[in-house]
Amino acid sequence: MTGMKALSLCLAAGVVAACGSGDPTTGLTLDRVVAISDGDYLASTYADGILPPAEAGHRDLLTTTGIIDGTVRTQEIEISNSVTAAPEVLALSPDGSTAFVAERLGRRGSGDTMAGQLPPGNQLAAVRISEENTMAVAASATIAPAPEAIAVSPDGNHIAVVSSGAEATRLQLIPWSGTAFGTPADFDLAALGITGNSPGPRGGVLATNVQWHPGGRALAVNITTQDRVAFFSVDARPNGTVAVAPWGAPVRTGPDPFVGRFTPDGRHYLTSDWGRDLAATTLADRLPSDRSKLGVIRLGEPGTTSRHRVSPPPTRTSRPKGSPSAPTARISPPSTCTAARSRPAPPATTSTRR
């Protein structure tokens, strides 16, 4: 079995992930797991909005766990984050040496007791991870408020961010040199043709996911409140500017396409259609009453006028919150893992999972 060299996932506070090595029947070895934990939210906060007592001392953390010769080694660093968005606010560089974390909600203020008091976040952090899994903040950047998802380009040179602030839903492309962030290229989705006329902020437009095409010259953005996915071409020019333009018309999906992934060959885009009732006013009413579905979009040929189209019928799944990761193209569990690189696993003797 192929062992995984580096993984990224989003976890709620208090959840511990550790994968062991040494079971000859599985051959699984993990050199690094990278996770974020949200110190501001208890599981119950999603339902009642009550933050944990400040004296509990919970912290926002970025954690790495590695298993080397059967020994589990864990390191952590405090990084402001929130797991209230899709499981897409943590991403790794292609070589797994840098973790990028978007701050959806800002730091808790003195006296804050309710989730509604947390300010929108506006920070993107780059954390360098050594071969020994020690960590240090390499750079930070101020981005549009309330980021929902991030994605690293295949060449590692740009970080795509979608944010849903009070006034606009924005797409930003932020240059990354390997040591520092550059000036973001900023785009209002309304100016790119993604508008809404519903009451509330941004005309009801909420983008919950952004993904790079494997070729690195296109993006997908999931508009979950409108049950559609928009595709954009990306032209990084020699003078350092970036142009973004619609790539075909947005594609209608099943209800609530929360997240998605391109297939490795770039010919299809898969959506995880969660099926929530986003107009509902209570958590109980919002949850889907039917099974969620896996949507498949057949993409048109780049540089042609061929249209993207949904490939029916959708596959029924078990209410996924995550989406198939591109390296495997299989349905993932609610916390999404993405393999950054892999290598054959050595023989092993024991296996543990917590």
C-alpha positions, 0 to 999 in steps of 0.5 A: 500500500502507498504511504502518505507523505503529507496530509492536510485536514480541518478538525474541530477543537478537541479532536486528535488525529494520529495514524500509526505505522507498522501493520504489515497488512496495511503497510501504511506509514505517515510522515506528517499530518497537518491539522488546525483546531479551533479553540473558540468553538465547542461542538455545542457552539454550532447549535447554541452559539455559546463560546467556551469559558475564557478561563478554559484556556482553549487556543487556536492551533496548527498541529503536525503529527509524524510517525517515524520508526513507530514513534509519534512526534507532535508539534504545535503552534498557535495560529488564529483560525476557525473551522466554521467554514467548509473544510478548506481553510488549510492547504499545503504547498505542493512539496508539503513544506509550508502550511497556509491557514486562512482566518475566517473569524478573528480572535476572541475579544475580552468579554466575548461569550457568544459566537456572534461577537467574533469579528470577521477574520482577514489574515492568511498565514504561511507556516514553514514546516521542517523535516523534523515537523518543527514550525515557524510562521514565515509570513502573513498577509491581510486579505478580504474579510471572512475568507471561506476557502483557500487553494494553492496553485499546482506550481505553488506560486499563487494562493486562491482565496474566496471570501464572503464579506458584508459587501461583496464576495471576492476572489483573490489571487495572492502571489507566494515567492516561497518566503513572502506574499505579494500584492493580492489580485482582487476580483469582485465576483459580481464583476465577473458575472456572479450576482444575486437578487436575494435579500441579505448581504451580497444578494445572497451569493455565498462562495464556499469553495475554490479549486485550481484546475490541474493545469493551473490556468483555471479555477472553480468556485462553488456558489452553494446558495445558488446551486451552481459552480462558476469556472474562470480562466486565469492568465498570469502575465509576465509583468506580474499581473493576473487576469481572470475571466469567466470560462463558460457559463456557470453550471447548475448542480444539485442542492448546496454544492458545498465543496468540489474537486477536479479529477486528476486529468482535469476533464471533470469537476466533482461536487459534494451536494450536501442538500441543506435548506439554506433558507431555514432559520434553525439548525434542525430545519437546515439539515438535509432530509434526504441523502446527499449526492455526488455531482459530476460536471463534464468540462468543455475543452479549454480555448473552445466554445464547448459547454460544461455540462452535468453528467447524470445521474448523480451518485447518492452518498451519505451526507458528505461535508467533504469532497473527493480529493483529486489524487483519489477521486473517492468520496471523503468523510466529513473531515477532508484529507488531501495527499500532497505527495506519496511514497512506498511504505516500509514494512511495519509491525503495529497499527493504531488509530485514535 
